[in-house]
């Protein structure tokens, strides 16, 4: 996933993007792969959004965790 995201983000950065937005992700691991790829290929600001249910978990059941 990191390689796939890196290819896409690299093209966006080369084309002059001002920032990278990851929107409405359901899986925190997939979002993390995108953020890692972004940091690997450019220094653009990142906006990252997850979708949570009423119980505070992602649709796949992952709770948000603070970074350690």
C-alpha angles and dihedrals in degrees: 000000000000091000093049093049091045092056092051095042092047090056091049092049092049090050090057105262114175096210143351120245124197106192135192097350117177098195120058091203091057091048090049090053089054093050092048090051091050092053090047096055108028148004097237120137114260130218111194124186132181129193116234132188125228090274092060097252132112118257087261090054101256116144118217112257129196115246113256 
